[in-house]
Amino acid sequence: MSPESQAFEAIRWENNQLALLDQRKLPLEETWISHDQVEQVVDSIRDMVVRGAPAIGITAAYGVAIAAKCQYQQHQLQWKSSIEADLEKLAGSRPTAINLFWAIDRMRAVIGNLPDDVDPFAALVSEAQLIHQEDIQANLTMGDLGADLIKQSDKLGMGVITHCNTGTLATGGYGTALGVIRSAHRDGAIGQVFADETRPWLQGARLTAWELCKDGIPVTLNADGAAAHLMSTGKIGWVIVGSDRITANGDVANKIGTYSLAVLAKYHGVKFMVVAPTSTFDMSLSSGADIPIEERSGDEVLTIGERAIAPAGCAAFNPVFDVTPAALVDAIVTEKGVIETPTLASVAAVVSAA
């Protein structure tokens, strides 16, 4: 990893096993979980041990390698047909993050080129590690591109708001939106960083604040509902967020509450930046209306930890993501370039670039 990036990891491949930092226990505990069975990988994705679209994709890639090792040991020449059930389990773990499906498809392509009678483990581990390293490099590139965009704008030196967690914990390393914030802070291009707490899983409070404090970047935590007031003070220049899926027209699915920030930003004259690698784009979908939005148990809204915060019998609505229309997005930063005021044509031009 580049010396520009922070000194911690969230995903490791060691001793032929996948190790994940359990993000459910942060910031109070730093606990690692080892995985040598594909069912364990599926559970860790579904149960939020690992989260963030790029990190989910990387984890799934390692999960494919683990599945192939077990299937080859059990079924020998039939391992390619036997592994399909495992790939389907991985694909079903989280429905919205397109990086999951992108990574599985990339690993499936490698599987298709391997001989039936050769142990596939080493080749698939190598491909998963390549996906991991490519993500880190993409994040570093996006960090610089996003920082340059801020430096060239009339919002130079102003505060920024970010939502959820988009750093090392959500990626292979460095981060997407948080990578831009890291690079912009390094360059003196931004002022105070404000992190939405991000209910109901509190990724902003537990994870983003933890990462920025580790890096020595001043961060102020705020309740999600305080964002409008912050923008009204005139101190905020940018909202910078990540994404779990972006459609061909530039509509953006991201953590619930992102759409609200985009509407508020438009009203207050604050710039809205999305940061995501091209693996997050789903060019098969014409608009955000086609994105499947995951809903999780209402218990996540009705409780904090194991403590109830609502009366017994109360119903809860718990969509994990919302969709921000492209018309509210000022720029999408990718590792291939910046898409300003995204449209079908401008998105296609960058995503299809070599």
Secondary structure by P-SEA (a helix, b strand, c coil): ccccccccccccccccbbbbcccccccccbbbbbbccaaaaaaaaaacccccaaaaaaaaaaaaaaaaaaaaacccccccccaaaaaaaaaacccccaaaaaaaaaaaaaaaaccccccaaaaaaaaaaaaaaaaaaaaaaaaaaaaaaaaacccccbbbbbcccccccccccccaaaaaaaaaaaaccccbbbbccccccccccccaaaaaaaaccbbbbbcccaaaaaaaaccccccccccccccccbbbbcccaaaaaaaaaaaabbbbbbbbccccccccccccccbbbbbccccccccccccccccccbbbbbbcccccccccccbbbccccccccccaaaaaaaaacc
